[in-house]
Amino acid sequence: AALTAGQTTTYSITITNDGDSLATGVVLSGTLPIDRVTFVSTDDAANFSIDGSGNLTWTPAVASLAPSDTLTLLLTVQVNTTLASGITDVTIPVSVTHANIEPTPANNSATDTDSLDAAPDLRLTKTDFTASITPGAGSFYTINISNGGTQAATNVLVTETVPVGTTYNAALSDPLWTLIAPDTYQISLPTFAAGAGFNVNFAVTINSPA
């Protein structure tokens, strides 16, 4: 199943000595993609470390690993609650080294990739806070735009049309609006982060009867 934003998951990482002699100085290394997951814990905290870039190191306490023996690390991470646009998976590579001659280095590394279920969820509300307005007076609408999803949205366009019988009021409107066609205005958001939100005012003047 795909991982979801905010989900906690545990990886089981197993090192096996497939050779015919002791392996000494065993060290596991890997990288957590910190733009996608956050380190939570391991079952061997005393011998595990991770830096701010997500580079991890596990130096097992055992002095050597006999042929056919295994060592297992349980690594728990949490998927970030908000994610940048375009992120579709979580990939965690790991590799193992030791102090002895390695006859088959090709099998000393592994990668786990899980798909990621994340998407933006744009929401828009609009209110004018009034029940009636007189001709010649100005009236403004407050528009709230928010991203309630788990992933950033890109190339967001908010479009507003001047109602019939009114004239756009630039003085009362937010300066973000750009005229793109007669009586049609737009706000362009190249990137709109998950969890972000803001209000803008769109104002008009009620035309007086001729």
PyMOL CGO cylinders between C-alpha atoms (Angstrom):
from pymol import cmd
from pymol.cgo import CYLINDER

trace = [
    CYLINDER, 0.00, 0.00, 0.00, 1.12, 3.56, -0.61, 0.3, 1, 1, 1, 1, 1, 1,
    CYLINDER, 1.12, 3.56, -0.61, 2.41, 5.67, 2.24, 0.3, 1, 1, 1, 1, 1, 1,
    CYLINDER, 2.41, 5.67, 2.24, 0.34, 8.68, 3.27, 0.3, 1, 1, 1, 1, 1, 1,
    CYLINDER, 0.34, 8.68, 3.27, 1.32, 12.03, 4.73, 0.3, 1, 1, 1, 1, 1, 1,
    CYLINDER, 1.32, 12.03, 4.73, 1.79, 11.81, 8.51, 0.3, 1, 1, 1, 1, 1, 1,
    CYLINDER, 1.79, 11.81, 8.51, 1.98, 8.01, 8.49, 0.3, 1, 1, 1, 1, 1, 1,
    CYLINDER, 1.98, 8.01, 8.49, 4.54, 6.24, 10.69, 0.3, 1, 1, 1, 1, 1, 1,
    CYLINDER, 4.54, 6.24, 10.69, 6.20, 3.17, 9.20, 0.3, 1, 1, 1, 1, 1, 1,
    CYLINDER, 6.20, 3.17, 9.20, 9.00, 0.81, 10.27, 0.3, 1, 1, 1, 1, 1, 1,
    CYLINDER, 9.00, 0.81, 10.27, 11.68, -0.62, 7.96, 0.3, 1, 1, 1, 1, 1, 1,
    CYLINDER, 11.68, -0.62, 7.96, 13.39, -3.90, 8.80, 0.3, 1, 1, 1, 1, 1, 1,
    CYLINDER, 13.39, -3.90, 8.80, 16.99, -3.83, 7.55, 0.3, 1, 1, 1, 1, 1, 1,
    CYLINDER, 16.99, -3.83, 7.55, 18.81, -7.17, 7.67, 0.3, 1, 1, 1, 1, 1, 1,
    CYLINDER, 18.81, -7.17, 7.67, 22.53, -7.80, 7.16, 0.3, 1, 1, 1, 1, 1, 1,
    CYLINDER, 22.53, -7.80, 7.16, 23.49, -11.40, 6.34, 0.3, 1, 1, 1, 1, 1, 1,
    CYLINDER, 23.49, -11.40, 6.34, 26.97, -12.87, 6.12, 0.3, 1, 1, 1, 1, 1, 1,
    CYLINDER, 26.97, -12.87, 6.12, 26.77, -15.02, 2.98, 0.3, 1, 1, 1, 1, 1, 1,
    CYLINDER, 26.77, -15.02, 2.98, 30.49, -15.70, 3.04, 0.3, 1, 1, 1, 1, 1, 1,
    CYLINDER, 30.49, -15.70, 3.04, 32.56, -18.47, 4.64, 0.3, 1, 1, 1, 1, 1, 1,
    CYLINDER, 32.56, -18.47, 4.64, 34.52, -16.39, 7.17, 0.3, 1, 1, 1, 1, 1, 1,
    CYLINDER, 34.52, -16.39, 7.17, 33.90, -13.93, 9.96, 0.3, 1, 1, 1, 1, 1, 1,
    CYLINDER, 33.90, -13.93, 9.96, 32.97, -10.36, 9.03, 0.3, 1, 1, 1, 1, 1, 1,
    CYLINDER, 32.97, -10.36, 9.03, 34.37, -7.78, 11.43, 0.3, 1, 1, 1, 1, 1, 1,
    CYLINDER, 34.37, -7.78, 11.43, 33.85, -4.04, 11.73, 0.3, 1, 1, 1, 1, 1, 1,
    CYLINDER, 33.85, -4.04, 11.73, 30.37, -4.20, 10.21, 0.3, 1, 1, 1, 1, 1, 1,
    CYLINDER, 30.37, -4.20, 10.21, 28.85, -0.76, 9.53, 0.3, 1, 1, 1, 1, 1, 1,
    CYLINDER, 28.85, -0.76, 9.53, 25.52, 0.08, 7.91, 0.3, 1, 1, 1, 1, 1, 1,
    CYLINDER, 25.52, 0.08, 7.91, 25.01, 3.45, 6.25, 0.3, 1, 1, 1, 1, 1, 1,
    CYLINDER, 25.01, 3.45, 6.25, 22.13, 5.02, 4.38, 0.3, 1, 1, 1, 1, 1, 1,
    CYLINDER, 22.13, 5.02, 4.38, 20.16, 8.16, 3.70, 0.3, 1, 1, 1, 1, 1, 1,
    CYLINDER, 20.16, 8.16, 3.70, 16.70, 9.28, 4.71, 0.3, 1, 1, 1, 1, 1, 1,
    CYLINDER, 16.70, 9.28, 4.71, 15.04, 11.71, 2.25, 0.3, 1, 1, 1, 1, 1, 1,
    CYLINDER, 15.04, 11.71, 2.25, 14.35, 14.46, 4.80, 0.3, 1, 1, 1, 1, 1, 1,
    CYLINDER, 14.35, 14.46, 4.80, 12.10, 16.33, 2.36, 0.3, 1, 1, 1, 1, 1, 1,
    CYLINDER, 12.10, 16.33, 2.36, 9.74, 13.34, 2.64, 0.3, 1, 1, 1, 1, 1, 1,
    CYLINDER, 9.74, 13.34, 2.64, 10.25, 11.62, 5.98, 0.3, 1, 1, 1, 1, 1, 1,
    CYLINDER, 10.25, 11.62, 5.98, 11.40, 12.40, 9.52, 0.3, 1, 1, 1, 1, 1, 1,
    CYLINDER, 11.40, 12.40, 9.52, 13.43, 10.02, 11.66, 0.3, 1, 1, 1, 1, 1, 1,
    CYLINDER, 13.43, 10.02, 11.66, 11.53, 8.69, 14.70, 0.3, 1, 1, 1, 1, 1, 1,
    CYLINDER, 11.53, 8.69, 14.70, 13.55, 5.89, 16.33, 0.3, 1, 1, 1, 1, 1, 1,
    CYLINDER, 13.55, 5.89, 16.33, 15.46, 2.61, 16.01, 0.3, 1, 1, 1, 1, 1, 1,
    CYLINDER, 15.46, 2.61, 16.01, 15.64, -0.47, 18.21, 0.3, 1, 1, 1, 1, 1, 1,
    CYLINDER, 15.64, -0.47, 18.21, 19.38, 0.15, 18.78, 0.3, 1, 1, 1, 1, 1, 1,
    CYLINDER, 19.38, 0.15, 18.78, 19.67, 3.84, 19.63, 0.3, 1, 1, 1, 1, 1, 1,
    CYLINDER, 19.67, 3.84, 19.63, 22.99, 3.41, 21.44, 0.3, 1, 1, 1, 1, 1, 1,
    CYLINDER, 22.99, 3.41, 21.44, 24.76, 2.38, 18.23, 0.3, 1, 1, 1, 1, 1, 1,
    CYLINDER, 24.76, 2.38, 18.23, 22.83, 4.45, 15.74, 0.3, 1, 1, 1, 1, 1, 1,
    CYLINDER, 22.83, 4.45, 15.74, 23.34, 8.04, 14.56, 0.3, 1, 1, 1, 1, 1, 1,
    CYLINDER, 23.34, 8.04, 14.56, 21.78, 10.34, 11.99, 0.3, 1, 1, 1, 1, 1, 1,
    CYLINDER, 21.78, 10.34, 11.99, 22.78, 13.86, 10.97, 0.3, 1, 1, 1, 1, 1, 1,
    CYLINDER, 22.78, 13.86, 10.97, 20.71, 16.83, 9.88, 0.3, 1, 1, 1, 1, 1, 1,
    CYLINDER, 20.71, 16.83, 9.88, 20.94, 15.85, 6.22, 0.3, 1, 1, 1, 1, 1, 1,
    CYLINDER, 20.94, 15.85, 6.22, 19.45, 12.40, 6.84, 0.3, 1, 1, 1, 1, 1, 1,
    CYLINDER, 19.45, 12.40, 6.84, 22.73, 10.46, 6.59, 0.3, 1, 1, 1, 1, 1, 1,
    CYLINDER, 22.73, 10.46, 6.59, 22.48, 7.50, 8.97, 0.3, 1, 1, 1, 1, 1, 1,
    CYLINDER, 22.48, 7.50, 8.97, 25.07, 5.14, 10.44, 0.3, 1, 1, 1, 1, 1, 1,
    CYLINDER, 25.07, 5.14, 10.44, 24.57, 1.95, 12.44, 0.3, 1, 1, 1, 1, 1, 1,
    CYLINDER, 24.57, 1.95, 12.44, 27.59, 0.28, 14.06, 0.3, 1, 1, 1, 1, 1, 1,
    CYLINDER, 27.59, 0.28, 14.06, 26.31, -2.95, 15.65, 0.3, 1, 1, 1, 1, 1, 1,
    CYLINDER, 26.31, -2.95, 15.65, 27.67, -3.79, 19.07, 0.3, 1, 1, 1, 1, 1, 1,
    CYLINDER, 27.67, -3.79, 19.07, 28.70, -7.31, 18.04, 0.3, 1, 1, 1, 1, 1, 1,
    CYLINDER, 28.70, -7.31, 18.04, 32.40, -7.69, 17.35, 0.3, 1, 1, 1, 1, 1, 1,
    CYLINDER, 32.40, -7.69, 17.35, 31.95, -9.99, 14.35, 0.3, 1, 1, 1, 1, 1, 1,
    CYLINDER, 31.95, -9.99, 14.35, 29.33, -11.64, 12.17, 0.3, 1, 1, 1, 1, 1, 1,
    CYLINDER, 29.33, -11.64, 12.17, 29.76, -15.37, 11.59, 0.3, 1, 1, 1, 1, 1, 1,
    CYLINDER, 29.76, -15.37, 11.59, 28.91, -17.06, 8.29, 0.3, 1, 1, 1, 1, 1, 1,
    CYLINDER, 28.91, -17.06, 8.29, 25.12, -17.32, 7.77, 0.3, 1, 1, 1, 1, 1, 1,
    CYLINDER, 25.12, -17.32, 7.77, 24.45, -15.09, 10.80, 0.3, 1, 1, 1, 1, 1, 1,
    CYLINDER, 24.45, -15.09, 10.80, 22.29, -12.02, 10.51, 0.3, 1, 1, 1, 1, 1, 1,
    CYLINDER, 22.29, -12.02, 10.51, 21.88, -8.61, 12.14, 0.3, 1, 1, 1, 1, 1, 1,
    CYLINDER, 21.88, -8.61, 12.14, 18.61, -6.68, 11.93, 0.3, 1, 1, 1, 1, 1, 1,
    CYLINDER, 18.61, -6.68, 11.93, 17.87, -3.01, 12.55, 0.3, 1, 1, 1, 1, 1, 1,
    CYLINDER, 17.87, -3.01, 12.55, 14.33, -1.70, 12.91, 0.3, 1, 1, 1, 1, 1, 1,
    CYLINDER, 14.33, -1.70, 12.91, 14.16, 1.87, 11.63, 0.3, 1, 1, 1, 1, 1, 1,
    CYLINDER, 14.16, 1.87, 11.63, 11.00, 3.90, 12.23, 0.3, 1, 1, 1, 1, 1, 1,
    CYLINDER, 11.00, 3.90, 12.23, 10.21, 7.08, 10.30, 0.3, 1, 1, 1, 1, 1, 1,
    CYLINDER, 10.21, 7.08, 10.30, 7.21, 9.36, 9.84, 0.3, 1, 1, 1, 1, 1, 1,
    CYLINDER, 7.21, 9.36, 9.84, 6.14, 10.67, 6.47, 0.3, 1, 1, 1, 1, 1, 1,
    CYLINDER, 6.14, 10.67, 6.47, 6.12, 14.47, 6.56, 0.3, 1, 1, 1, 1, 1, 1,
    CYLINDER, 6.12, 14.47, 6.56, 2.66, 15.97, 7.02, 0.3, 1, 1, 1, 1, 1, 1,
    CYLINDER, 2.66, 15.97, 7.02, 3.21, 18.42, 4.15, 0.3, 1, 1, 1, 1, 1, 1,
    CYLINDER, 3.21, 18.42, 4.15, 5.13, 17.70, 0.97, 0.3, 1, 1, 1, 1, 1, 1,
    CYLINDER, 5.13, 17.70, 0.97, 6.45, 19.69, -1.94, 0.3, 1, 1, 1, 1, 1, 1,
    CYLINDER, 6.45, 19.69, -1.94, 4.77, 19.44, -5.31, 0.3, 1, 1, 1, 1, 1, 1,
    CYLINDER, 4.77, 19.44, -5.31, 5.94, 16.58, -7.51, 0.3, 1, 1, 1, 1, 1, 1,
    CYLINDER, 5.94, 16.58, -7.51, 7.01, 14.19, -4.74, 0.3, 1, 1, 1, 1, 1, 1,
    CYLINDER, 7.01, 14.19, -4.74, 5.54, 10.76, -5.53, 0.3, 1, 1, 1, 1, 1, 1,
    CYLINDER, 5.54, 10.76, -5.53, 7.58, 8.25, -3.54, 0.3, 1, 1, 1, 1, 1, 1,
    CYLINDER, 7.58, 8.25, -3.54, 9.85, 7.60, -0.56, 0.3, 1, 1, 1, 1, 1, 1,
    CYLINDER, 9.85, 7.60, -0.56, 13.16, 5.95, -1.44, 0.3, 1, 1, 1, 1, 1, 1,
    CYLINDER, 13.16, 5.95, -1.44, 15.64, 4.86, 1.24, 0.3, 1, 1, 1, 1, 1, 1,
    CYLINDER, 15.64, 4.86, 1.24, 19.01, 3.41, 0.12, 0.3, 1, 1, 1, 1, 1, 1,
    CYLINDER, 19.01, 3.41, 0.12, 21.30, 1.53, 2.53, 0.3, 1, 1, 1, 1, 1, 1,
    CYLINDER, 21.30, 1.53, 2.53, 24.66, -0.19, 2.20, 0.3, 1, 1, 1, 1, 1, 1,
    CYLINDER, 24.66, -0.19, 2.20, 26.99, -2.23, 4.43, 0.3, 1, 1, 1, 1, 1, 1,
    CYLINDER, 26.99, -2.23, 4.43, 30.77, -2.33, 4.77, 0.3, 1, 1, 1, 1, 1, 1,
    CYLINDER, 30.77, -2.33, 4.77, 33.15, -4.40, 6.87, 0.3, 1, 1, 1, 1, 1, 1,
    CYLINDER, 33.15, -4.40, 6.87, 36.87, -4.67, 7.58, 0.3, 1, 1, 1, 1, 1, 1,
    CYLINDER, 36.87, -4.67, 7.58, 37.49, -7.83, 5.54, 0.3, 1, 1, 1, 1, 1, 1,
    CYLINDER, 37.49, -7.83, 5.54, 37.92, -8.64, 1.85, 0.3, 1, 1, 1, 1, 1, 1,
    CYLINDER, 37.92, -8.64, 1.85, 34.54, -8.48, 0.11, 0.3, 1, 1, 1, 1, 1, 1,
    CYLINDER, 34.54, -8.48, 0.11, 34.18, -11.01, -2.75, 0.3, 1, 1, 1, 1, 1, 1,
    CYLINDER, 34.18, -11.01, -2.75, 30.69, -9.86, -3.87, 0.3, 1, 1, 1, 1, 1, 1,
    CYLINDER, 30.69, -9.86, -3.87, 30.31, -6.10, -3.29, 0.3, 1, 1, 1, 1, 1, 1,
    CYLINDER, 30.31, -6.10, -3.29, 27.31, -5.90, -5.64, 0.3, 1, 1, 1, 1, 1, 1,
    CYLINDER, 27.31, -5.90, -5.64, 24.99, -7.35, -2.98, 0.3, 1, 1, 1, 1, 1, 1,
    CYLINDER, 24.99, -7.35, -2.98, 26.16, -5.01, -0.21, 0.3, 1, 1, 1, 1, 1, 1,
    CYLINDER, 26.16, -5.01, -0.21, 23.51, -2.40, -0.91, 0.3, 1, 1, 1, 1, 1, 1,
    CYLINDER, 23.51, -2.40, -0.91, 19.72, -2.29, -1.18, 0.3, 1, 1, 1, 1, 1, 1,
    CYLINDER, 19.72, -2.29, -1.18, 17.00, 0.28, -1.78, 0.3, 1, 1, 1, 1, 1, 1,
    CYLINDER, 17.00, 0.28, -1.78, 13.37, 0.36, -0.71, 0.3, 1, 1, 1, 1, 1, 1,
    CYLINDER, 13.37, 0.36, -0.71, 10.92, 2.52, -2.64, 0.3, 1, 1, 1, 1, 1, 1,
    CYLINDER, 10.92, 2.52, -2.64, 7.31, 3.09, -1.56, 0.3, 1, 1, 1, 1, 1, 1,
    CYLINDER, 7.31, 3.09, -1.56, 4.78, 5.10, -3.50, 0.3, 1, 1, 1, 1, 1, 1,
    CYLINDER, 4.78, 5.10, -3.50, 3.35, 8.14, -1.77, 0.3, 1, 1, 1, 1, 1, 1,
    CYLINDER, 3.35, 8.14, -1.77, -0.31, 9.10, -1.69, 0.3, 1, 1, 1, 1, 1, 1,
    CYLINDER, -0.31, 9.10, -1.69, -0.32, 12.90, -1.39, 0.3, 1, 1, 1, 1, 1, 1,
    CYLINDER, -0.32, 12.90, -1.39, -2.18, 15.66, -3.19, 0.3, 1, 1, 1, 1, 1, 1,
    CYLINDER, -2.18, 15.66, -3.19, -3.19, 19.32, -2.84, 0.3, 1, 1, 1, 1, 1, 1,
    CYLINDER, -3.19, 19.32, -2.84, -6.77, 20.16, -1.83, 0.3, 1, 1, 1, 1, 1, 1,
    CYLINDER, -6.77, 20.16, -1.83, -7.64, 23.71, -2.80, 0.3, 1, 1, 1, 1, 1, 1,
    CYLINDER, -7.64, 23.71, -2.80, -10.54, 25.44, -1.10, 0.3, 1, 1, 1, 1, 1, 1,
    CYLINDER, -10.54, 25.44, -1.10, -12.13, 28.82, -1.80, 0.3, 1, 1, 1, 1, 1, 1,
    CYLINDER, -12.13, 28.82, -1.80, -14.80, 30.79, 0.01, 0.3, 1, 1, 1, 1, 1, 1,
    CYLINDER, -14.80, 30.79, 0.01, -16.25, 34.21, -0.83, 0.3, 1, 1, 1, 1, 1, 1,
    CYLINDER, -16.25, 34.21, -0.83, -18.41, 36.62, 1.15, 0.3, 1, 1, 1, 1, 1, 1,
    CYLINDER, -18.41, 36.62, 1.15, -19.38, 40.27, 0.91, 0.3, 1, 1, 1, 1, 1, 1,
    CYLINDER, -19.38, 40.27, 0.91, -20.57, 40.67, 4.54, 0.3, 1, 1, 1, 1, 1, 1,
    CYLINDER, -20.57, 40.67, 4.54, -23.59, 42.71, 3.45, 0.3, 1, 1, 1, 1, 1, 1,
    CYLINDER, -23.59, 42.71, 3.45, -27.20, 42.07, 2.44, 0.3, 1, 1, 1, 1, 1, 1,
    CYLINDER, -27.20, 42.07, 2.44, -27.72, 45.20, 0.29, 0.3, 1, 1, 1, 1, 1, 1,
    CYLINDER, -27.72, 45.20, 0.29, -25.81, 48.09, -1.23, 0.3, 1, 1, 1, 1, 1, 1,
    CYLINDER, -25.81, 48.09, -1.23, -26.84, 51.44, -2.69, 0.3, 1, 1, 1, 1, 1, 1,
    CYLINDER, -26.84, 51.44, -2.69, -25.92, 52.69, -6.18, 0.3, 1, 1, 1, 1, 1, 1,
    CYLINDER, -25.92, 52.69, -6.18, -22.66, 54.64, -6.23, 0.3, 1, 1, 1, 1, 1, 1,
    CYLINDER, -22.66, 54.64, -6.23, -21.33, 52.91, -3.14, 0.3, 1, 1, 1, 1, 1, 1,
    CYLINDER, -21.33, 52.91, -3.14, -18.34, 50.59, -3.03, 0.3, 1, 1, 1, 1, 1, 1,
    CYLINDER, -18.34, 50.59, -3.03, -18.60, 46.98, -1.98, 0.3, 1, 1, 1, 1, 1, 1,
    CYLINDER, -18.60, 46.98, -1.98, -15.87, 44.43, -1.53, 0.3, 1, 1, 1, 1, 1, 1,
    CYLINDER, -15.87, 44.43, -1.53, -15.77, 40.66, -1.43, 0.3, 1, 1, 1, 1, 1, 1,
    CYLINDER, -15.77, 40.66, -1.43, -13.36, 38.80, 0.84, 0.3, 1, 1, 1, 1, 1, 1,
    CYLINDER, -13.36, 38.80, 0.84, -12.05, 35.68, -0.83, 0.3, 1, 1, 1, 1, 1, 1,
    CYLINDER, -12.05, 35.68, -0.83, -10.25, 33.03, 1.22, 0.3, 1, 1, 1, 1, 1, 1,
    CYLINDER, -10.25, 33.03, 1.22, -7.98, 30.65, -0.64, 0.3, 1, 1, 1, 1, 1, 1,
    CYLINDER, -7.98, 30.65, -0.64, -6.40, 27.70, 1.19, 0.3, 1, 1, 1, 1, 1, 1,
    CYLINDER, -6.40, 27.70, 1.19, -4.65, 24.42, 0.50, 0.3, 1, 1, 1, 1, 1, 1,
    CYLINDER, -4.65, 24.42, 0.50, -6.03, 21.84, 2.91, 0.3, 1, 1, 1, 1, 1, 1,
    CYLINDER, -6.03, 21.84, 2.91, -4.17, 18.97, 1.26, 0.3, 1, 1, 1, 1, 1, 1,
    CYLINDER, -4.17, 18.97, 1.26, -0.87, 17.29, 2.03, 0.3, 1, 1, 1, 1, 1, 1,
    CYLINDER, -0.87, 17.29, 2.03, 1.07, 18.49, -1.00, 0.3, 1, 1, 1, 1, 1, 1,
    CYLINDER, 1.07, 18.49, -1.00, 1.88, 21.84, -2.54, 0.3, 1, 1, 1, 1, 1, 1,
    CYLINDER, 1.88, 21.84, -2.54, -0.06, 22.98, -5.61, 0.3, 1, 1, 1, 1, 1, 1,
    CYLINDER, -0.06, 22.98, -5.61, 1.59, 24.68, -8.57, 0.3, 1, 1, 1, 1, 1, 1,
    CYLINDER, 1.59, 24.68, -8.57, 0.39, 27.20, -11.14, 0.3, 1, 1, 1, 1, 1, 1,
    CYLINDER, 0.39, 27.20, -11.14, -2.75, 28.07, -9.16, 0.3, 1, 1, 1, 1, 1, 1,
    CYLINDER, -2.75, 28.07, -9.16, -5.00, 30.66, -10.82, 0.3, 1, 1, 1, 1, 1, 1,
    CYLINDER, -5.00, 30.66, -10.82, -7.75, 32.52, -8.94, 0.3, 1, 1, 1, 1, 1, 1,
    CYLINDER, -7.75, 32.52, -8.94, -10.10, 34.27, -11.37, 0.3, 1, 1, 1, 1, 1, 1,
    CYLINDER, -10.10, 34.27, -11.37, -12.80, 36.83, -10.57, 0.3, 1, 1, 1, 1, 1, 1,
    CYLINDER, -12.80, 36.83, -10.57, -15.32, 38.54, -12.86, 0.3, 1, 1, 1, 1, 1, 1,
    CYLINDER, -15.32, 38.54, -12.86, -16.76, 42.01, -12.29, 0.3, 1, 1, 1, 1, 1, 1,
    CYLINDER, -16.76, 42.01, -12.29, -20.55, 41.57, -11.83, 0.3, 1, 1, 1, 1, 1, 1,
    CYLINDER, -20.55, 41.57, -11.83, -22.92, 43.17, -14.34, 0.3, 1, 1, 1, 1, 1, 1,
    CYLINDER, -22.92, 43.17, -14.34, -23.95, 46.66, -13.20, 0.3, 1, 1, 1, 1, 1, 1,
    CYLINDER, -23.95, 46.66, -13.20, -20.71, 47.30, -11.31, 0.3, 1, 1, 1, 1, 1, 1,
    CYLINDER, -20.71, 47.30, -11.31, -17.26, 48.71, -11.98, 0.3, 1, 1, 1, 1, 1, 1,
    CYLINDER, -17.26, 48.71, -11.98, -13.98, 47.33, -10.63, 0.3, 1, 1, 1, 1, 1, 1,
    CYLINDER, -13.98, 47.33, -10.63, -12.73, 49.37, -7.66, 0.3, 1, 1, 1, 1, 1, 1,
    CYLINDER, -12.73, 49.37, -7.66, -8.94, 49.25, -7.64, 0.3, 1, 1, 1, 1, 1, 1,
    CYLINDER, -8.94, 49.25, -7.64, -8.62, 51.43, -4.55, 0.3, 1, 1, 1, 1, 1, 1,
    CYLINDER, -8.62, 51.43, -4.55, -10.45, 48.92, -2.35, 0.3, 1, 1, 1, 1, 1, 1,
    CYLINDER, -10.45, 48.92, -2.35, -9.10, 45.79, -4.03, 0.3, 1, 1, 1, 1, 1, 1,
    CYLINDER, -9.10, 45.79, -4.03, -5.87, 43.99, -3.20, 0.3, 1, 1, 1, 1, 1, 1,
    CYLINDER, -5.87, 43.99, -3.20, -3.02, 44.86, -5.58, 0.3, 1, 1, 1, 1, 1, 1,
    CYLINDER, -3.02, 44.86, -5.58, -2.50, 41.16, -6.41, 0.3, 1, 1, 1, 1, 1, 1,
    CYLINDER, -2.50, 41.16, -6.41, -5.27, 41.24, -9.03, 0.3, 1, 1, 1, 1, 1, 1,
    CYLINDER, -5.27, 41.24, -9.03, -4.24, 41.50, -12.70, 0.3, 1, 1, 1, 1, 1, 1,
    CYLINDER, -4.24, 41.50, -12.70, -6.62, 42.38, -15.53, 0.3, 1, 1, 1, 1, 1, 1,
    CYLINDER, -6.62, 42.38, -15.53, -6.52, 39.50, -18.06, 0.3, 1, 1, 1, 1, 1, 1,
    CYLINDER, -6.52, 39.50, -18.06, -9.64, 40.30, -20.11, 0.3, 1, 1, 1, 1, 1, 1,
    CYLINDER, -9.64, 40.30, -20.11, -12.46, 42.85, -20.02, 0.3, 1, 1, 1, 1, 1, 1,
    CYLINDER, -12.46, 42.85, -20.02, -13.96, 42.80, -16.51, 0.3, 1, 1, 1, 1, 1, 1,
    CYLINDER, -13.96, 42.80, -16.51, -11.91, 39.68, -15.65, 0.3, 1, 1, 1, 1, 1, 1,
    CYLINDER, -11.91, 39.68, -15.65, -9.13, 39.70, -13.05, 0.3, 1, 1, 1, 1, 1, 1,
    CYLINDER, -9.13, 39.70, -13.05, -6.75, 37.01, -11.89, 0.3, 1, 1, 1, 1, 1, 1,
    CYLINDER, -6.75, 37.01, -11.89, -4.21, 36.14, -9.19, 0.3, 1, 1, 1, 1, 1, 1,
    CYLINDER, -4.21, 36.14, -9.19, -1.39, 33.74, -10.15, 0.3, 1, 1, 1, 1, 1, 1,
    CYLINDER, -1.39, 33.74, -10.15, 0.32, 31.57, -7.54, 0.3, 1, 1, 1, 1, 1, 1,
    CYLINDER, 0.32, 31.57, -7.54, 3.32, 29.66, -8.97, 0.3, 1, 1, 1, 1, 1, 1,
    CYLINDER, 3.32, 29.66, -8.97, 3.54, 27.56, -5.79, 0.3, 1, 1, 1, 1, 1, 1,
    CYLINDER, 3.54, 27.56, -5.79, 0.94, 27.20, -3.04, 0.3, 1, 1, 1, 1, 1, 1,
    CYLINDER, 0.94, 27.20, -3.04, 2.20, 25.17, -0.08, 0.3, 1, 1, 1, 1, 1, 1,
    CYLINDER, 2.20, 25.17, -0.08, 0.14, 22.58, 1.75, 0.3, 1, 1, 1, 1, 1, 1,
    CYLINDER, 0.14, 22.58, 1.75, -1.46, 24.17, 4.80, 0.3, 1, 1, 1, 1, 1, 1,
    CYLINDER, -1.46, 24.17, 4.80, -1.13, 27.68, 3.37, 0.3, 1, 1, 1, 1, 1, 1,
    CYLINDER, -1.13, 27.68, 3.37, -4.01, 30.12, 3.15, 0.3, 1, 1, 1, 1, 1, 1,
    CYLINDER, -4.01, 30.12, 3.15, -4.73, 33.82, 2.78, 0.3, 1, 1, 1, 1, 1, 1,
    CYLINDER, -4.73, 33.82, 2.78, -7.50, 36.38, 2.20, 0.3, 1, 1, 1, 1, 1, 1,
    CYLINDER, -7.50, 36.38, 2.20, -7.79, 38.84, -0.68, 0.3, 1, 1, 1, 1, 1, 1,
    CYLINDER, -7.79, 38.84, -0.68, -10.30, 41.61, -1.28, 0.3, 1, 1, 1, 1, 1, 1,
    CYLINDER, -10.30, 41.61, -1.28, -12.03, 42.15, -4.60, 0.3, 1, 1, 1, 1, 1, 1,
    CYLINDER, -12.03, 42.15, -4.60, -13.98, 45.40, -4.68, 0.3, 1, 1, 1, 1, 1, 1,
    CYLINDER, -13.98, 45.40, -4.68, -16.53, 46.90, -7.02, 0.3, 1, 1, 1, 1, 1, 1,
    CYLINDER, -16.53, 46.90, -7.02, -18.59, 50.10, -7.19, 0.3, 1, 1, 1, 1, 1, 1,
    CYLINDER, -18.59, 50.10, -7.19, -22.31, 49.81, -7.83, 0.3, 1, 1, 1, 1, 1, 1,
    CYLINDER, -22.31, 49.81, -7.83, -23.17, 51.75, -10.98, 0.3, 1, 1, 1, 1, 1, 1,
    CYLINDER, -23.17, 51.75, -10.98, -25.72, 54.55, -10.58, 0.3, 1, 1, 1, 1, 1, 1,
    CYLINDER, -25.72, 54.55, -10.58, -28.81, 54.38, -12.81, 0.3, 1, 1, 1, 1, 1, 1,
    CYLINDER, -28.81, 54.38, -12.81, -28.50, 56.44, -15.99, 0.3, 1, 1, 1, 1, 1, 1,
]
cmd.load_cgo(trace, "trace")
